[in-house]
Structures are given as C-alpha cells and as structure tokens.
Amino acid sequence: EIGHTVIVVDGEQCTCGRKGCWEAYAAATALIRQTKCAAKENPESIINKLVDGDLDKVDAKTAFDAAKLGDKTGEAVVKQYIRYIAEGVINVINIFMPEVLVIGGGVCKEGDYLLNPLKEIVNAGVYSREEIPQTQIKTAQMGNDAGIVGAAMLGM
C-alpha cells in the first residue's frame, strides 16, 4: 500500500513493522498520537480543556477544534499533520500524475480548513509541467463510510 512508503527515515514505528511510513504520520491514529503528545508538552493548551484533562478522550477532531479556537498548540499540530499528508500526496502526484486525488477518512469533515493549506503545500512541491494539468485534490463525499458502502455494493 502507498501508505507504507517512507516519508521520514527512521521515523515513527508503523503497524507494518517499518519506521517512518506515511501512514504512521498521516492516519487518524497518528493525529491522535501527535495531539496527545502536544497536549502533554503544553498543559495550558485548549486541547486539555476540550478533553477535560483526560487525554484518552483525544480524537482526530481535537487538534482541529483547538486550532479553530485559536489555540497555538492545536494550530501547530494541525499544520504539521497537514504537512505529513502533503508529503505523501506530493509523492503520489509526482509518480502517477492523476487528474484527481481524493482524500478519504474522517479528516474529510474538516473541509477547506484541511484542503486550502494542503493544496498550497502540494502545489509548491509537485513537479510543474505546463502540458500536464494540475491534479485536483478533493475530499471523499462519503468520508469514513466509503469502504463500508463499497463493500455493501459488492454484495448486491
């Protein structure tokens, strides 16, 4: 899977056994881990208030919610998380040059808060060729339910 391409040499341990995989940085579980770590390092962060001081309550929305409230820690987590997503997206676009690239999962619910900075980073990092149209980056309309719907349709 493309999520198991390395974007950080000797980075975070991935579930596949390798270190530094894109998935280890850009999956929802990675965002939760990054948010918890940032909240521990910054006890004054709104993140801690959003979860009533219980870091087990941190979910993939927590950092985005904190960032939207102007929390510097939340903003930093989201900015870095989007950068990790962008690194993998840049690789996919540079290798395959797709017309459209669709981002799936629960993070899709963040809409333009995710897409605008993501597109900016990606556009700065992809190979630029005048004869090749720019890849459109969109979010999946079904979000986290795409796999379930696809499986159900196969069974029909």
MARZA-124610 format. One line per 4 residues: number of its first residue (from 0); their letters; for each residue x, y, z of N, C-alpha, C, O. Coordinates in pm, whole numbers, plus 50000, padded with zeros to 5 digits. Example, Ala and Ser with C-alpha at 12.3 -4.5 7.8 and 13.67 -1.06 7.14 Angstrom:
BEGIN
0 = as = 51319:49431:50780:51230:49550:50780:51320:49670:50780:51424:49668:50846; 51285:49775:50708:51367:49894:50714:51290:50003:50787:51341:50114:50804 .
This chain:
BEGIN
0 = eigh = 50083:49881:50000:50000:50000:50000:50087:50124:50000:50197:50125:50056; 50037:50227:49938:50113:50352:49927:50136:50416:50064:50233:50489:50082; 50049:50389:50159:50065:50442:50294:50188:50389:50366:50228:50441:50470; 50248:50285:50310:50366:50227:50373:50495:50267:50300:50597:50200:50313 .
4 = tviv = 50487:50376:50223:50610:50434:50170:50667:50524:50279:50592:50591:50351; 50795:50526:50292:50860:50601:50399:50871:50749:50363:50918:50784:50255; 50826:50835:50456:50842:50980:50437:50937:51039:50539:50983:51152:50523; 50968:50963:50647:51063:51007:50749:51156:50889:50780:51114:50791:50841 .
8 = vdge = 51280:50899:50737:51376:50791:50760:51395:50771:50911:51418:50867:50985; 51386:50645:50955:51398:50608:51096:51296:50682:51183:51324:50715:51298; 51179:50705:51128:51074:50778:51200:50992:50688:51291:51040:50586:51341; 50867:50729:51312:50775:50656:51400:50757:50513:51352:50757:50485:51232 .
12 = qctc = 50740:50423:51448:50713:50282:51417:50576:50271:51353:50479:50329:51402; 50567:50199:51244:50440:50176:51175:50388:50037:51210:50464:49951:51253; 50259:50017:51193:50199:49886:51221:50251:49777:51128:50239:49659:51159; 50309:49816:51014:50362:49717:50919:50499:49665:50960:50549:49568:50902 .
16 = grkg = 50560:49729:51061:50692:49687:51106:50804:49781:51063:50913:49778:51120; 50777:49864:50963:50879:49960:50918:50871:50086:51002:50780:50101:51084; 50965:50175:50982:50964:50303:51052:50953:50416:50951:51015:50414:50845; 50873:50516:50987:50863:50637:50906:50763:50633:50793:50765:50720:50706 .
20 = cwea = 50675:50534:50791:50575:50524:50684:50479:50644:50686:50452:50702:50791; 50431:50678:50569:50334:50787:50554:50216:50765:50649:50170:50858:50714; 50167:50642:50655:50053:50610:50741:50082:50638:50889:49991:50676:50964; 50206:50619:50931:50242:50642:51071:50238:50790:51108:50243:50825:51225 .
24 = yaaa = 50228:50876:51007:50223:51021:51029:50093:51086:50986:50054:51189:51040; 50025:51026:50889:49909:51092:50830:49775:51023:50856:49671:51074:50813; 49774:50910:50926:49649:50843:50960:49585:50913:51081:49652:50989:51151; 49458:50887:51103:49388:50946:51219:49455:50906:51349:49465:50988:51441 .
28 = tali = 49502:50783:51358:49570:50740:51481:49698:50820:51504:49737:50845:51618; 49764:50859:51396:49884:50942:51408:49848:51080:51459:49918:51136:51544; 49740:51137:51407:49695:51269:51453:49660:51265:51601:49692:51358:51675; 49597:51159:51645:49563:51144:51787:49691:51138:51870:49701:51205:51973 .
32 = rqtk = 49787:51058:51827:49915:51047:51898:49986:51183:51904:50036:51223:52009; 49989:51254:51792:50055:51385:51785:49984:51486:51876:50050:51567:51942; 49852:51480:51880:49774:51571:51964:49799:51544:52111:49819:51638:52189; 49799:51417:52151:49826:51381:52291:49964:51428:52334:49981:51484:52443 .
36 = caak = 50062:51406:52250:50200:51445:52280:50209:51597:52298:50271:51645:52393; 50147:51672:52209:50150:51818:52217:50077:51868:52341:50120:51964:52404; 49966:51802:52376:49889:51843:52494:49970:51819:52622:49966:51901:52714; 50043:51708:52628:50129:51680:52744:50239:51785:52758:50270:51829:52869 .
40 = enpe = 50297:51824:52645:50406:51921:52646:50357:52064:52671:50436:52151:52709; 50228:52088:52650:50170:52222:52663:50043:52215:52748:49933:52223:52694; 50057:52201:52879:49941:52184:52966:49842:52301:52961:49726:52285:52998; 49887:52418:52917:49799:52535:52909:49713:52533:52782:49626:52618:52765 .
44 = siin = 49737:52439:52693:49665:52432:52567:49516:52405:52586:49475:52335:52679; 49437:52463:52499:49292:52439:52497:49261:52291:52476:49156:52242:52516; 49353:52221:52414:49334:52076:52392:49298:52008:52523:49206:51927:52529; 49371:52041:52629:49346:51979:52760:49208:52014:52814:49144:51932:52880 .
48 = klvd = 49161:52134:52786:49026:52173:52830:48919:52100:52749:48816:52059:52803; 48943:52085:52620:48845:52018:52533:48819:51873:52575:48711:51819:52552; 48919:51811:52636:48905:51671:52678:48898:51658:52830:48918:51550:52885; 48869:51769:52897:48857:51770:53044:48979:51710:53113:48966:51643:53216 .
52 = gdld = 49097:51733:53056:49220:51684:53116:49246:51536:53096:49347:51484:53144; 49156:51467:53027:49169:51322:53005:49215:51297:52861:49134:51298:52769; 49343:51274:52843:49397:51257:52708:49345:51133:52637:49360:51120:52516; 49284:51041:52711:49221:50926:52647:49098:50968:52565:49050:50891:52482 .
56 = kvda = 49049:51088:52589:48933:51140:52515:48974:51210:52385:48887:51249:52307; 49103:51226:52362:49150:51291:52238:49108:51206:52119:49129:51085:52117; 49049:51271:52020:49016:51203:51896:49075:51282:51779:49146:51381:51800; 49045:51240:51659:49105:51303:51541:49057:51446:51519:49118:51520:51442 .
60 = ktaf = 48948:51485:51583:48896:51621:51569:48957:51718:51670:48954:51839:51647; 49011:51669:51777:49051:51753:51889:49148:51864:51849:49126:51980:51883; 49253:51831:51777:49351:51933:51737:49288:52035:51644:49315:52154:51655; 49204:51989:51551:49135:52081:51460:49043:52174:51538:49039:52294:51511 .
64 = daak = 48969:52119:51634:48880:52202:51716:48959:52307:51793:48919:52423:51799; 49071:52267:51851:49156:52360:51926:49212:52468:51834:49214:52586:51869; 49257:52428:51717:49314:52523:51621:49210:52626:51578:49240:52745:51566; 49088:52580:51555:48980:52671:51515:48945:52770:51625:48889:52876:51599 .
68 = lgdk = 48978:52734:51749:48955:52824:51863:49075:52917:51886:49075:52996:51980; 49175:52907:51799:49292:52994:51809:49403:52943:51898:49497:53017:51928; 49396:52818:51940:49498:52759:52026:49626:52734:51946:49623:52665:51844; 49736:52790:51992:49864:52778:51921:49912:52633:51912:49968:52592:51810 .
72 = tgea = 49890:52557:52017:49931:52416:52016:49849:52339:51914:49904:52261:51835; 49718:52359:51914:49632:52295:51815:49670:52335:51674:49674:52251:51584; 49698:52463:51655:49739:52511:51522:49868:52444:51477:49881:52406:51360; 49963:52429:51569:50091:52367:51534:50073:52219:51498:50135:52170:51404 .
76 = vvkq = 49989:52149:51574:49963:52007:51545:49899:51992:51408:49940:51909:51328; 49797:52073:51381:49726:52066:51253:49820:52101:51138:49820:52033:51035; 49899:52205:51155:49992:52246:51049:50089:52133:51016:50113:52105:50899; 50146:52070:51118:50241:51960:51094:50171:51839:51035:50225:51773:50946 .
80 = yiry = 50051:51808:51083:49974:51695:51031:49945:51713:50882:49960:51621:50803; 49902:51833:50846:49874:51861:50704:50003:51849:50623:50000:51803:50509; 50113:51890:50680:50243:51877:50611:50274:51729:50585:50323:51694:50477; 50247:51643:50682:50269:51500:50662:50179:51444:50552:50223:51367:50467 .
84 = iaeg = 50053:51483:50553:49963:51439:50446:50018:51485:50312:50023:51408:50216; 50060:51611:50306:50110:51670:50182:50231:51595:50127:50242:51577:50006; 50322:51552:50214:50442:51481:50166:50404:51357:50087:50460:51331:49980; 50309:51280:50139:50265:51162:50067:50190:51195:49940:50208:51130:49837 .
88 = vinv = 50105:51297:49947:50027:51339:49830:50122:51385:49718:50102:51352:49602; 50224:51461:49754:50322:51507:49655:50387:51387:49587:50402:51386:49465; 50425:51287:49664:50486:51167:49606:50390:51097:49511:50430:51058:49401; 50265:51081:49551:50166:51015:49466:50148:51092:49335:50146:51033:49227 .
92 = inif = 50134:51223:49345:50114:51304:49224:50237:51300:49134:50224:51286:49013; 50356:51313:49192:50477:51312:49110:50500:51178:49041:50556:51174:48932; 50456:51069:49103:50475:50937:49043:50365:50905:48941:50395:50862:48830; 50240:50927:48979:50128:50880:48897:50060:50989:48814:49990:50957:48718 .
96 = mpev = 50081:51114:48847:50020:51228:48778:49869:51209:48755:49822:51220:48642; 49793:51182:48860:49649:51163:48843:49578:51295:48812:49627:51403:48847; 49464:51286:48748:49383:51406:48723:49320:51454:48853:49310:51574:48878; 49277:51357:48935:49210:51388:49061:49269:51297:49170:49295:51180:49146 .
100 = lvig = 49288:51353:49288:49331:51276:49403:49230:51302:49514:49205:51417:49550; 49172:51196:49568:49067:51209:49668:49121:51168:49805:49176:51059:49821; 49105:51258:49902:49146:51231:50040:49025:51173:50113:48917:51232:50111; 49041:51058:50176:48931:50994:50246:48948:50995:50397:49045:51051:50449 .
104 = ggvc = 48854:50935:50465:48859:50925:50611:48787:51039:50680:48736:51131:50616; 48783:51031:50811:48712:51130:50892:48766:51270:50879:48693:51367:50900; 48894:51283:50845:48955:51416:50833:48888:51497:50722:48900:51619:50719; 48818:51430:50631:48747:51499:50523:48648:51601:50575:48619:51702:50510 .
108 = kegd = 48595:51576:50694:48495:51665:50753:48552:51804:50782:48476:51898:50806; 48684:51818:50781:48746:51948:50806:48739:52040:50685:48769:52159:50696; 48701:51987:50570:48677:52067:50451:48793:52158:50413:48908:52115:50405; 48761:52286:50389:48861:52383:50345:48969:52408:50448:49080:52448:50413 .
112 = ylln = 48939:52385:50575:49039:52404:50680:49156:52307:50657:49270:52337:50693; 49126:52193:50599:49227:52096:50561:49276:52122:50418:49396:52128:50393; 49182:52137:50326:49217:52141:50184:49299:52262:50142:49394:52248:50066; 49265:52381:50191:49336:52500:50145:49485:52496:50175:49565:52514:50083 .
116 = plke = 49526:52471:50301:49671:52463:50324:49735:52341:50257:49850:52347:50214; 49661:52231:50248:49713:52111:50183:49744:52140:50037:49852:52107:49988; 49650:52202:49967:49671:52235:49825:49789:52329:49807:49867:52315:49713; 49803:52425:49897:49914:52520:49887:50049:52448:49898:50140:52474:49819 .
120 = ivna = 50061:52360:49995:50186:52286:50014:50211:52192:49896:50323:52185:49844; 50108:52121:49854:50122:52026:49744:50160:52098:49615:50250:52054:49544; 50093:52208:49586:50122:52280:49462:50265:52332:49458:50324:52344:49350; 50321:52362:49574:50460:52407:49580:50558:52291:49564:50674:52313:49530 .
124 = gvys = 50513:52169:49590:50604:52055:49591:50597:51961:49472:50688:51880:49453; 50492:51971:49392:50481:51879:49277:50560:51933:49159:50584:52053:49146; 50600:51839:49073:50669:51879:48951:50573:51963:48869:50456:51929:48855; 50623:52069:48816:50538:52158:48736:50566:52134:48588:50679:52149:48541 .
128 = reei = 50462:52098:48517:50472:52078:48373:50354:52147:48307:50239:52118:48338; 50383:52238:48217:50276:52314:48152:50181:52224:48075:50060:52250:48072; 50233:52119:48012:50149:52033:47928:50061:51938:48009:49972:51873:47953; 50084:51929:48140:50006:51840:48225:49920:51925:48318:49972:52007:48394 .
132 = pqtq = 49788:51906:48312:49701:51985:48401:49728:51953:48548:49767:51841:48583; 49708:52052:48631:49729:52036:48775:49629:51935:48832:49511:51936:48797; 49677:51848:48920:49591:51749:48985:49492:51819:49077:49530:51904:49157; 49366:51783:49064:49264:51834:49155:49268:51751:49283:49273:51628:49277 .
136 = ikta = 49266:51818:49397:49263:51748:49525:49127:51773:49588:49086:51888:49608; 49057:51665:49618:48921:51675:49674:48910:51584:49796:48995:51497:49819; 48805:51605:49873:48777:51515:49984:48665:51419:49942:48577:51455:49864; 48671:51298:49994:48569:51198:49965:48436:51243:50022:48429:51288:50136 .
140 = qmgn = 48332:51231:49944:48200:51273:49990:48144:51182:50098:48063:51225:50179; 48187:51058:50100:48136:50964:50200:48225:50958:50323:48194:50886:50418; 48335:51032:50323:48423:51035:50440:48469:50897:50481:48527:50823:50401; 48443:50861:50605:48486:50732:50661:48400:50615:50615:48437:50500:50637 .
144 = dagi = 48287:50643:50551:48193:50537:50514:48218:50477:50376:48150:50382:50338; 48314:50529:50301:48337:50483:50163:48362:50332:50156:48306:50265:50070; 48445:50280:50243:48477:50137:50241:48355:50051:50270:48335:49947:50207; 48275:50093:50366:48155:50019:50404:48055:50017:50288:47998:49913:50255 .
148 = vgaa = 48035:50134:50227:47940:50145:50115:47990:50060:49998:47911:49990:49934; 48120:50067:49969:48176:49988:49860:48160:49839:49883:48126:49765:49790; 48184:49795:50004:48169:49653:50038:48023:49610:50024:47994:49501:49975; 47933:49696:50068:47790:49664:50058:47747:49654:49912:47668:49567:49876 .
152 = mlgm = 47800:49743:49828:47763:49740:49687:47818:49616:49618:47755:49564:49525; 47933:49567:49661:47988:49443:49605:47897:49325:49635:47884:49233:49554; 47835:49327:49750:47748:49218:49792:47612:49220:49725:47535:49125:49738; 47582:49326:49656:47449:49339:49593:47442:49269:49460:47338:49270:49395 .
